[in-house]
């Protein structure tokens, strides 16, 4: 019994130490974790991602915030949740001493008169007769909305407004979709681009064409949606598709990247099924590029960041010149190499292939860099195949043979990329062994300039990007 009385006495003493009185001094005010909450750029008519900040009571006594309310010309577009309660105005919100509450904010912005419209409001907190405010900001982006649309006639998209695809955009057989410089395709979760006809993207150095997810802002602090995969399904080119050209084009944030299915009976000798020039395919939850009995010509391109490896080629004839294959995917273990080849020859034991009866895979990888997690090349022994890597830099230690010719082995290309800081820049540092190491006789005419507009002057550098001291 004495022990019980002793324990109860201690509990009483502890409870008596808790200050449950209220301070009423005007000088005693809460502290906000920010004075301005910027919701960033969001599509009009959509609900924004939820943002939050804290309201902290630094004092030992309780604070009673007598009034919390939205104010300002655009207040009607914002919504609040204060300490778990939703509304637009609140009375008598108490915060215990040395404690905090959360305030959550979201908005639905109307279409504005201009493509990008500023919206601003404030949350006013009145405590001990003193009113202080947290400013709310957001920019509403008007967009052309596409939901399950099939283009049955030639169409041209431009940079006036972004195109927001909620479900799918399909280019019918025989139809050409042309994207002019600066065109932006913004795909919602599970949305996709399906090309049965032809896609021509005419980006430039200063105005690239971009196909990406529609999320903006940060996933968490300092981690942007810009580097996150799995935001939309990807781009798919069917066997009826032909003559596709992606110039200065970025495709990113996908689940499956770019997939292309060739027509076994088509003649791609003069016009490849897919031509990539100074383009970037990156941030995929699987591969950034996979091709089946197709024909791809890629010059000056970056293939980067994918959980399943970077490029998979099964059948067809392919050329990759002055490309950078770099896998520093951060959000899952990399499960495949940078370059995977299938249907390269018959099985040496059985003499059987994949029973397709189609020509084996042929690929010329020249003046390129292959580096990163997951390994470089599948089918390490390419003897007897039509796959050749000429004047390439590889991370692994090896030696030249009939398929690896004049390669640099076991070297770090020294990119500016800092993986753990979420910084991905595949230009070369001044001490890179890739500088001046390319074979100029292998440089194709289309590689005259890189994606930054830099000229490939002699001596030529390996990879997609010309070394420049100003890059740092």
C-alpha positions in Angstrom: 0.0 0.0 0.0 2.8 2.4 0.8 4.3 1.7 -2.6 1.0 2.5 -4.3 0.6 5.7 -2.3 4.2 6.7 -3.2 3.6 6.1 -7.0 0.4 8.0 -6.9 2.2 10.9 -5.2 4.8 10.9 -7.9 2.1 11.0 -10.6 0.4 13.9 -8.8 3.7 15.8 -8.6 4.4 15.2 -12.3 0.9 16.3 -13.3 1.2 19.4 -11.1 4.4 20.3 -13.1 2.4 20.6 -16.3 1.6 24.2 -17.0 -2.1 24.4 -18.0 -2.5 28.1 -17.6 -2.7 30.4 -20.6 -0.5 33.3 -21.4 -2.3 36.5 -22.4 0.6 38.8 -23.0 0.5 40.3 -26.5 4.3 39.7 -26.8 3.7 36.0 -26.5 3.1 34.7 -30.0 3.4 31.4 -31.9 6.3 30.7 -34.2 5.6 29.6 -37.8 7.9 27.2 -39.6 7.5 29.5 -42.7 6.2 32.9 -43.4 5.3 32.0 -47.0 4.0 28.7 -48.2 4.5 28.3 -52.0 2.4 25.5 -53.6 4.3 25.9 -56.8 3.0 25.5 -60.3 -0.1 23.4 -60.5 -2.6 22.6 -63.3 -5.8 24.6 -63.1 -9.0 22.7 -62.1 -6.8 20.0 -60.4 -6.4 19.6 -56.6 -2.9 20.5 -55.7 -0.6 18.3 -53.6 -1.1 19.0 -49.9 1.5 21.2 -48.3 2.0 21.9 -44.6 3.7 24.0 -42.0 3.9 24.0 -38.2 2.7 26.5 -35.6 4.9 26.2 -32.5 4.3 27.5 -29.0 7.7 28.3 -27.6 6.4 29.4 -24.2 5.8 27.3 -21.1 2.2 28.3 -20.8 -0.5 27.5 -23.3 -1.4 29.8 -26.2 -4.9 30.2 -27.3 -5.2 31.3 -31.0 -8.5 33.1 -30.9 -9.0 33.2 -34.6 -7.5 31.5 -37.7 -9.0 32.4 -41.1 -8.2 32.7 -44.8 -8.1 36.1 -46.3 -7.2 37.8 -49.6 -8.7 38.1 -53.1 -7.9 34.4 -53.9 -8.8 32.9 -50.5 -11.8 31.0 -51.9 -9.4 28.7 -53.9 -7.5 27.5 -50.9 -8.6 25.0 -48.2 -7.2 24.4 -44.7 -6.9 21.6 -42.1 -5.8 22.9 -38.7 -4.8 20.3 -36.1 -7.0 17.6 -37.8 -10.1 19.8 -38.5 -11.0 21.0 -42.0 -12.4 24.4 -42.7 -11.7 28.0 -43.7 -11.9 29.7 -40.3 -11.3 28.4 -36.8 -11.8 29.8 -33.3 -10.1 28.9 -30.0 -7.3 26.7 -31.2 -5.1 26.0 -28.1 -1.4 24.9 -28.2 0.1 23.5 -25.1 3.4 24.9 -23.9 6.5 23.8 -26.0 4.1 22.0 -28.4 3.1 22.5 -32.0 0.2 21.9 -34.4 0.2 21.2 -38.1 -1.6 23.3 -40.7 -2.3 21.6 -44.1 -3.1 23.5 -47.2 -4.4 22.6 -50.6 -6.0 24.5 -53.5 -8.0 24.1 -56.6 -7.2 26.9 -59.0 -9.5 28.2 -61.8 -8.4 28.8 -65.4 -6.8 32.2 -65.7 -6.7 34.7 -68.6 -3.1 33.9 -69.3 -1.3 30.5 -69.6 0.3 31.0 -66.1 -1.6 32.9 -63.4 -0.4 33.9 -59.9 -2.8 33.2 -57.0 -2.2 34.6 -53.5 -4.0 34.5 -50.2 -3.0 34.5 -46.5 -3.8 32.7 -43.3 -4.3 35.2 -40.5 -3.6 34.0 -36.9 -4.9 36.2 -34.1 -3.3 35.5 -30.7 -3.5 37.8 -27.6 -5.0 40.5 -29.8 -2.1 40.4 -32.3 -2.7 39.2 -35.9 0.1 37.7 -37.9 -0.1 36.0 -41.3 1.4 33.2 -43.4 1.3 34.0 -47.1 0.0 31.4 -49.5 1.1 31.4 -53.1 0.4 29.2 -56.1 0.6 29.4 -59.9 -2.1 28.0 -62.0 -1.1 26.5 -65.3 -3.7 26.3 -68.0 -3.5 23.2 -70.2 -5.0 21.5 -73.2 -6.7 18.4 -71.7 -6.7 15.1 -73.5 -8.5 12.0 -72.1 -8.6 8.9 -74.2 -8.1 10.6 -77.5 -7.2 9.0 -80.8 -5.8 11.3 -83.6 -7.3 10.2 -86.9 -5.8 13.0 -88.9 -2.4 14.7 -89.0 -2.0 17.1 -86.1 0.6 19.6 -84.8 1.1 20.4 -81.1 2.9 23.6 -80.1 4.3 25.3 -77.0 1.3 27.6 -76.3 0.0 25.4 -73.5 1.1 22.0 -72.2 -0.9 19.0 -73.2 -2.2 17.2 -70.1 -3.0 13.5 -70.9 -5.2 11.9 -68.3 -5.7 8.5 -69.9 -4.1 7.9 -73.3 -3.1 9.7 -76.5 -3.2 7.4 -79.6 -1.8 8.2 -83.0 -3.7 6.1 -85.5 -2.0 4.2 -88.4 -1.0 6.5 -91.2 -1.4 9.6 -89.1 1.5 11.9 -88.1 1.7 13.9 -84.9 4.3 16.7 -85.0 5.4 18.4 -81.8 7.0 21.8 -82.4 9.9 23.3 -80.3 9.0 23.7 -76.6 5.9 21.3 -76.7 5.2 19.7 -73.3 3.3 16.5 -72.9 2.3 16.0 -69.2 1.0 12.5 -68.5 -1.1 11.6 -65.5 -0.7 8.4 -63.5 -1.2 5.3 -65.7 -1.5 7.5 -68.8 0.3 6.5 -72.0 1.3 7.5 -75.5 0.6 4.9 -78.2 1.9 5.6 -81.7 0.5 3.4 -84.4 1.4 6.0 -87.0 4.3 8.5 -86.8 5.6 10.8 -84.1 7.9 13.7 -85.1 9.3 15.8 -82.2 11.2 18.9 -83.4 12.8 20.1 -80.2 15.8 22.5 -80.2 18.6 23.2 -77.8 16.7 26.0 -76.1 13.2 24.6 -76.6 13.3 20.8 -76.2 10.1 18.7 -76.5 9.4 17.1 -73.1 7.2 14.1 -72.4 7.0 13.7 -68.6 4.7 13.1 -65.6 2.3 15.8 -64.6 3.4 16.1 -61.0 5.2 19.3 -59.9 7.2 20.3 -56.8 8.9 18.0 -54.4 8.1 14.5 -53.2 9.9 15.3 -50.0 12.3 18.2 -49.2 14.9 18.6 -51.9 13.7 15.5 -53.9 11.9 16.7 -56.9 9.2 14.8 -58.9 11.4 15.6 -61.9 13.8 12.7 -61.0 11.1 10.2 -60.0 10.1 7.3 -62.2 6.7 5.5 -62.4 4.6 8.6 -62.8 3.1 7.5 -66.2 3.2 4.3 -68.2 5.4 5.2 -71.2 5.5 5.6 -74.9 4.7 2.6 -77.2 5.4 2.4 -80.9 3.5 -0.5 -82.6 4.6 -2.5 -85.6 2.5 -0.2 -87.9 4.5 2.8 -86.7 7.3 4.1 -89.0 9.5 7.1 -89.6 9.5 8.4 -86.0 12.0 11.1 -85.2 12.7 12.5 -81.7 15.1 15.4 -81.9 16.1 17.3 -78.7 13.4 15.5 -76.9 13.3 14.3 -73.3 11.1 11.3 -72.2 11.2 10.7 -68.4 9.3 9.6 -65.3 7.9 6.5 -66.9 7.0 3.0 -65.6 8.2 1.2 -68.8 10.1 3.9 -70.8 9.9 3.7 -74.6 9.0 0.4 -76.2 9.0 -0.2 -80.0 7.8 -3.2 -81.9 9.1 -3.6 -85.4 7.4 -5.0 -88.5 9.3 -8.2 -89.6 8.4 -7.5 -93.2 9.3 -3.8 -93.3 12.4 -2.4 -95.0 14.0 0.1 -92.6 17.1 0.4 -94.7 16.5 4.0 -95.8 14.4 5.3 -92.9 14.8 3.8 -89.4 11.7 3.1 -87.5 12.9 5.4 -84.7 15.6 8.1 -85.0 16.8 9.7 -81.8 19.0 12.8 -82.0 20.4 14.7 -79.0 17.6 13.3 -76.9 17.3 12.0 -73.3 15.4 8.9 -72.1 15.6 8.7 -68.4 14.0 7.9 -65.0 12.1 4.6 -65.7 10.9 2.0 -63.3 11.9 -0.7 -65.8 13.9 0.1 -69.0 14.3 3.4 -70.7 14.2 1.8 -74.2 13.3 -1.6 -75.5 13.0 -2.7 -79.1 11.8 -5.9 -80.8 12.9 -6.5 -84.4 13.0 -2.8 -85.0 15.6 -0.4 -86.4 16.9 2.4 -84.2 19.4 5.1 -85.0 20.5 7.1 -81.9 23.0 9.9 -82.1 24.2 12.2 -79.2 21.6 10.7 -76.8 21.5 10.0 -73.0 20.0 6.8 -71.6 20.0 7.1 -67.9 18.4 6.0 -64.6 16.3 2.9 -64.8 15.6 0.1 -62.3 15.6 -2.7 -64.9 18.6 -1.7 -66.8 18.7 0.9 -69.7 18.4 -0.5 -73.2 17.1 -3.9 -74.4 17.5 -4.9 -78.1 16.0 -8.1 -79.5 16.5 -8.4 -83.2 16.7 -5.6 -85.7 19.6 -3.4 -86.8 20.7 -0.5 -84.5 23.2 2.3 -84.4 24.2 4.2 -81.3 26.8 6.9 -81.9 28.2 9.3 -79.3 25.7 8.1 -76.6 26.0 8.1 -72.9 24.5 5.0 -71.1 24.7 5.8 -67.4 22.7 4.1 -64.7 22.7 5.7 -61.3 19.1 4.9 -60.4 18.7 5.6 -56.7 15.3 4.4 -55.6 15.7 0.6 -56.1 18.3 -1.9 -56.8 19.3 -2.0 -60.5 18.4 -5.4 -61.9 19.8 -5.3 -65.4 22.8 -4.1 -67.4 23.0 -0.9 -69.4 22.8 -2.8 -72.7 20.9 -6.1 -73.0 21.0 -8.1 -76.3 18.7 -11.0 -77.2 18.3 -13.1 -80.3 22.0 -12.5 -81.1 22.8 -16.0 -82.4 21.7 -19.6 -82.1 22.3 -21.5 -78.8 25.9 -22.9 -79.1 24.7 -26.2 -77.5 21.4 -26.8 -79.3 21.8 -24.6 -82.4 18.3 -23.2 -81.8 17.3 -19.6 -81.6 14.0 -18.0 -80.4 12.2 -19.7 -83.3 11.2 -16.4 -84.9 13.1 -17.1 -88.1 14.1 -13.4 -88.2 17.6 -12.0 -88.6 19.7 -11.8 -85.5 20.3 -8.6 -83.6 22.9 -6.3 -85.2 24.2 -3.3 -83.3 27.0 -0.7 -83.7 27.8 1.1 -80.5 30.5 3.7 -81.2 32.2 6.6 -79.4 30.0 6.0 -76.4 30.3 5.8 -72.6 28.8 2.8 -70.7 28.9 3.2 -66.9 27.0 2.9 -63.7 25.1 0.3 -61.6 23.9 -3.0 -62.9 26.8 -3.8 -65.3 27.4 -2.8 -68.8 26.6 -5.4 -71.4 24.6 -8.7 -71.2 26.0 -11.7 -73.1 29.6 -10.7 -72.2 30.9 -13.1 -74.8 29.6 -11.7 -78.1 31.9 -13.9 -80.3 30.2 -14.7 -83.6 27.5 -12.1 -83.2 26.9 -8.9 -85.2 27.2 -6.6 -82.1 30.2 -4.3 -82.0 31.4 -1.7 -79.5 34.0 0.5 -81.0 35.9 3.3 -79.1 33.7 3.0 -76.0 34.6 3.6 -72.4 33.4 0.9 -70.0 33.4 0.7 -66.2 34.4 -3.0 -66.0 37.9 -4.3 -66.5 38.3 -6.2 -69.7 40.2 -6.4 -73.0 39.5 -5.9 -76.7 38.5 -8.7 -79.0 36.6 -9.0 -82.3 33.5 -7.3 -80.8 35.1 -4.8 -78.4 37.4 -2.7 -80.5 39.7 0.1 -79.3 37.8 0.4 -76.0 38.9 2.1 -72.8 38.4 -0.4 -69.9 38.0 0.0 -66.1 37.8 3.8 -66.1 35.5 6.3 -64.5 34.3 8.9 -67.0 34.0 11.4 -64.2 30.5 12.8 -64.7 29.3 15.7 -62.6 26.6 13.5 -61.3 26.3 13.2 -57.5 23.9 10.3 -56.9 23.3 10.7 -53.2 22.5 14.4 -53.7 20.0 13.6 -56.4 22.1 15.5 -59.0 22.3 13.9 -62.4 24.5 15.7 -65.0 26.4 13.5 -67.4 28.7 16.2 -68.8 32.4 15.5 -68.3 34.8 16.9 -65.6 38.1 18.4 -66.8 40.1 15.3 -65.8 37.8 12.8 -67.5 39.5 10.1 -69.6 36.7 10.4 -72.1 37.9 13.8 -73.3 39.5 13.6 -76.7 39.3 9.8 -76.7 36.7 9.4 -79.5 37.6 8.1 -83.0 36.6 11.0 -85.3 36.2 8.6 -88.2 33.3 7.0 -86.4 31.5 10.3 -85.7 28.3 10.5 -87.7 27.3 13.8 -89.5 24.3 14.2 -87.2 26.7 14.3 -84.2 28.1 17.7 -85.3 26.7 19.4 -82.2 25.5 18.0 -78.8 22.2 18.6 -76.9 23.7 21.8 -75.4 24.6 23.1 -78.8 28.3 22.5 -78.4 30.3 21.6 -81.6 32.2 18.3 -81.7 35.6 19.7 -82.8 38.7 17.6 -83.0 39.8 15.9 -80.8 36.4 14.5 -80.2 35.1 13.4 -76.8 33.3 10.2 -76.0 29.7 10.2 -75.0 26.7 12.4 -75.6 28.2 15.7 -74.4 31.1 17.8 -75.6 33.4 18.7 -72.7 33.3 22.4 -71.8 35.0 24.0 -68.9 32.0 26.2 -68.3 29.9 23.1 -67.3 31.1 23.2 -63.7 
